Structures are given as structure tokens and as C-alpha cells.
């Protein structure tokens, strides 16, 4: 059974986020930091630490609505250093106030999501694409599983998380599949000696079903409180 977690937001379990605050260009901005530590493999679409590999932390940083920097990876790396984390990690950006994040857990799988939905629409659109990098992501999802996944299952988990995100947005009353700049990070435990990584993470697999419910709950909780 899915249980939505309420404050205090540091919560028990592996995905324990800390809220950070900074002053930047005359604005008071916030961030969420998860110090995962060693023993995690992550897959992410993030501008910093994207792809698949071992990662030790995840930073979801709020930036200004008029963000125009062309080096978001360097910006995030500096923010991570200022937060005291070192080594490989994942850096996400959003113009939304990350303090209004949603959190949900389902049978060991935990998800945290932030949602800014001022610019939204459907993925399949007649609007031409652009070669110019998009602005900061506005629906950011971080989800942690307590088991190891193969590379293929990690890719499958991203697809499952995306499906659950769309379902949550529809359930929250939004007629869209997301925003043009959404980002996701799925973290799974590194494979230990003698342990076999799970090969499937689709929505009807054991861990994929749990991931889908956790992501759905977290995104829905963030979306219902987001400014329309």
C-alpha cells in the first residue's frame, strides 16, 4: 500500500534530503541535497552527472525564472562544492521552489519530486525542436531502489518513472505530459558479490510497480501544490 510521507521531510530510509538555502544575484534560492554515499548506481538525464554510473549525491537546485547561464553543469558543480559534497554526483535544476516537494514511499522504494508547471504541454507536438539547450527542468524526479538493477533495467526504470509522472499529472488535473525540460534520476544499489541484479523494471515487474507507485505519489503531491 502506498503511503505519502509528511514532514519532517528528512524522513527515514535511504532517500533523505536536506534543504539548503543560498543568496544568488539578489534572490533567496533553495536546493535539496541527497547525500547517498557510496554503493549507488544512477541513471539520469541531468545536465551534471547524467548517463549511467556510480554516483554519491544528488542536488536539485532552484534557480531564477529568468535563468540565462550557458554553463549549467559548471554552475551546479560549484553549488555542489559549496554544499560540501565531493566526487561524482547528479545535479538537477528547476525554477520551482523546491521546498514544496512531494515525497512518497512504496515497499522500500522512495521518490522525491519537485514540480513547476507554468510551461507545460504534450510531448508529441507540431512545434519544431531546437538545438539550443533548454532552460532549467521543472518536473524533477529522484527515486531510489534498495536493490541492484542491470543497465537495461535502469533504462526501463526511467520509462516507468516517466509513465507514472504523466499519470500523476493527469490525476492532479493537468492536461499535459509534462514540461519541455523535465529531468529524472533513478538510483539503485550497486551489485554486491554473489548478488544478481534485477533485469526488469517495467510497471508490472516487482520493483518497477513499486517505483511507479512511489513516483506517482511524489509527483502528484508536488503537482497539486504547484502554482498554475
C-alpha positions as CSV (number, residue, x, y, z in Angstrom):
1,X,0.0,0.0,0.0
2,X,1.4,3.4,-0.9
3,X,1.9,5.9,1.9
4,X,2.6,9.5,1.3
5,X,5.1,10.8,3.8
6,X,4.6,14.2,5.5
7,X,7.1,16.5,7.3
8,X,9.6,16.2,8.9
9,X,10.9,15.9,5.4
10,X,14.3,14.3,6.3
11,X,12.4,11.0,6.7
12,X,13.8,7.6,7.4
13,X,15.2,5.4,4.7
14,X,17.9,5.9,2.1
15,X,16.5,8.9,0.2
16,X,16.8,11.5,3.0
17,X,17.1,15.0,1.6
18,X,18.4,18.1,3.2
19,X,17.1,21.6,2.4
20,X,19.7,24.2,1.6
21,X,19.4,28.0,1.1
22,X,21.6,30.5,-0.6
23,X,21.6,34.1,-1.9
24,X,22.4,34.5,-5.6
25,X,22.1,37.6,-7.7
26,X,19.8,39.3,-5.1
27,X,17.5,36.3,-4.8
28,X,16.9,33.8,-2.0
29,X,17.0,30.4,-3.6
30,X,16.8,26.9,-2.2
31,X,18.0,23.4,-3.0
32,X,17.5,19.8,-2.0
33,X,20.6,17.6,-1.3
34,X,20.7,13.8,-1.0
35,X,24.0,12.5,0.3
36,X,23.6,9.0,-1.0
37,X,27.1,7.9,-0.2
38,X,28.9,5.0,-1.8
39,X,27.3,1.9,-3.2
40,X,24.8,3.5,-5.7
41,X,24.5,3.3,-9.4
42,X,22.3,6.0,-11.0
43,X,20.8,6.8,-14.4
44,X,19.9,10.4,-15.1
45,X,19.0,12.9,-17.8
46,X,20.6,15.7,-15.7
47,X,23.0,18.2,-17.1
48,X,25.5,17.3,-14.5
49,X,26.3,13.6,-13.9
50,X,23.9,12.4,-16.5
51,X,24.1,8.9,-18.0
52,X,24.7,5.7,-16.1
53,X,27.4,5.3,-13.4
54,X,28.3,5.3,-9.8
55,X,27.2,8.5,-8.1
56,X,27.3,9.6,-4.4
57,X,24.9,12.5,-4.2
58,X,22.0,14.3,-5.9
59,X,21.5,18.1,-5.9
60,X,18.2,19.6,-7.1
61,X,18.8,23.3,-7.2
62,X,16.3,26.1,-7.6
63,X,17.4,28.9,-10.0
64,X,15.8,32.1,-11.0
65,X,12.9,32.1,-13.5
66,X,15.0,34.2,-15.9
67,X,17.9,31.8,-15.8
68,X,20.2,32.5,-18.8
69,X,23.6,30.9,-17.9
70,X,25.0,28.8,-20.7
71,X,27.1,26.7,-18.3
72,X,24.6,25.0,-16.0
73,X,26.9,22.0,-15.4
74,X,29.6,24.2,-14.0
75,X,27.1,26.2,-12.0
76,X,25.7,23.0,-10.5
77,X,29.2,21.7,-9.8
78,X,30.0,24.9,-7.9
79,X,26.8,24.7,-5.9
80,X,27.6,21.1,-5.0
81,X,31.1,22.1,-3.8
82,X,29.6,24.9,-1.8
83,X,27.3,22.3,-0.2
84,X,30.3,20.2,0.8
85,X,29.9,17.2,-1.4
86,X,32.7,15.7,-3.4
87,X,33.1,13.1,-6.1
88,X,30.7,12.1,-8.8
89,X,27.1,13.1,-8.4
90,X,24.0,14.3,-10.2
91,X,22.9,17.9,-10.5
92,X,19.4,19.0,-11.4
93,X,17.9,22.4,-11.9
94,X,14.4,23.9,-11.6
95,X,12.8,27.3,-11.4
96,X,10.2,25.9,-9.0
97,X,10.5,26.4,-5.2
98,X,12.0,23.0,-4.2
99,X,10.7,23.4,-0.6
100,X,7.3,22.4,-1.9
101,X,8.5,19.0,-2.9
102,X,6.4,15.8,-2.9
103,X,7.6,12.6,-1.3
104,X,6.3,9.1,-1.4
105,X,7.4,5.6,-0.5
106,X,6.2,2.2,-1.6
107,X,7.6,-1.0,-0.1
108,X,11.2,0.2,0.1
109,X,11.2,2.4,-3.0
110,X,11.3,6.2,-2.2
111,X,10.7,9.1,-4.5
112,X,11.1,12.8,-4.2
113,X,9.7,15.2,-6.9
114,X,9.6,19.0,-7.5
115,X,7.1,20.5,-9.9
116,X,6.8,23.8,-11.6
117,X,4.1,23.6,-14.3
118,X,3.8,27.1,-15.7
119,X,5.1,26.0,-19.1
120,X,3.6,22.6,-19.9
121,X,2.2,20.6,-22.8
122,X,2.3,17.3,-24.6
123,X,5.5,15.5,-25.7
124,X,4.3,14.9,-29.3
125,X,3.8,18.4,-30.7
126,X,4.0,20.0,-34.1
127,X,6.3,22.7,-32.6
128,X,9.8,22.4,-34.2
129,X,12.5,21.3,-31.8
130,X,15.5,23.4,-31.0
131,X,19.3,22.7,-31.0
132,X,19.6,25.3,-28.2
133,X,19.9,23.8,-24.7
134,X,16.6,24.1,-22.8
135,X,16.2,26.0,-19.6
136,X,16.1,24.5,-16.1
137,X,13.9,21.5,-15.6
138,X,10.6,22.0,-13.9
139,X,9.4,18.5,-13.0
140,X,12.4,16.8,-11.4
141,X,12.1,13.3,-10.1
142,X,14.6,11.4,-7.9
143,X,13.8,7.8,-7.0
144,X,15.9,5.3,-5.0
145,X,15.5,1.5,-5.0
146,X,17.1,-0.7,-2.4
147,X,18.1,-3.4,-5.0
148,X,20.6,-3.7,-7.9
149,X,19.4,-3.2,-11.5
150,X,21.0,-4.1,-14.8
151,X,21.8,-1.3,-17.2
152,X,18.7,-2.3,-19.3
153,X,16.5,-2.3,-16.1
154,X,17.8,1.2,-15.3
155,X,16.6,2.4,-18.7
156,X,13.4,0.6,-18.1
157,X,13.0,2.3,-14.7
158,X,13.3,5.7,-16.4
159,X,10.5,4.8,-18.8
160,X,8.4,3.5,-15.9
161,X,9.0,6.7,-13.9
162,X,8.0,8.8,-16.8
163,X,4.8,6.9,-17.4
164,X,4.0,7.3,-13.7
165,X,4.7,11.1,-13.9
166,X,2.3,11.5,-16.7
167,X,-0.4,9.6,-14.9
168,X,0.2,11.7,-11.8
169,X,-0.1,15.0,-13.7
170,X,-3.4,13.8,-15.2
171,X,-4.7,12.7,-11.8
172,X,-3.7,16.2,-10.4
173,X,-5.9,17.9,-13.1
174,X,-3.2,18.9,-15.6
175,X,-3.9,18.2,-19.3
176,X,-0.3,17.6,-20.3
177,X,2.5,15.0,-20.3
178,X,5.0,17.3,-18.6
179,X,7.1,20.3,-19.4
180,X,9.8,20.7,-22.1
181,X,12.6,20.4,-19.6
182,X,11.7,17.7,-17.1
183,X,14.5,15.6,-15.7
184,X,14.8,12.3,-13.8
185,X,17.3,10.4,-11.7
186,X,16.9,6.7,-10.7
187,X,19.3,5.3,-8.1
188,X,19.7,1.6,-7.5
189,X,22.1,-0.2,-5.2
190,X,25.4,-1.3,-6.7
191,X,25.5,-5.1,-7.3
192,X,27.3,-6.9,-4.4
193,X,29.3,-10.1,-4.8
194,X,27.0,-13.1,-5.1
195,X,24.0,-10.9,-5.8
196,X,22.2,-10.9,-9.1
197,X,20.9,-7.6,-10.4
198,X,17.2,-7.4,-11.3
199,X,16.7,-7.4,-15.1
200,X,13.3,-5.8,-15.3
201,X,11.8,-2.5,-14.0
202,X,8.7,-2.2,-16.1
203,X,5.4,-1.1,-14.4
204,X,4.3,-4.7,-13.9
205,X,7.6,-6.1,-12.6
206,X,8.1,-6.4,-8.8
207,X,10.3,-3.3,-8.4
208,X,9.0,-1.4,-11.3
209,X,5.5,-1.5,-9.9
210,X,6.8,-0.1,-6.6
211,X,8.8,2.5,-8.4
212,X,5.7,3.6,-10.4
213,X,3.5,4.0,-7.3
214,X,6.2,5.9,-5.4
215,X,6.9,8.3,-8.3
216,X,3.1,8.7,-8.9
217,X,2.6,9.7,-5.3
218,X,5.5,12.1,-5.2
219,X,4.7,13.9,-8.4
220,X,1.0,14.1,-7.6
221,X,1.8,15.6,-4.2
222,X,4.1,18.2,-5.8
223,X,1.8,19.0,-8.6
224,X,-1.3,19.7,-6.5
225,X,0.5,22.4,-4.7
226,X,2.3,23.9,-7.7
227,X,1.2,27.4,-8.9
228,X,-1.0,27.0,-12.0
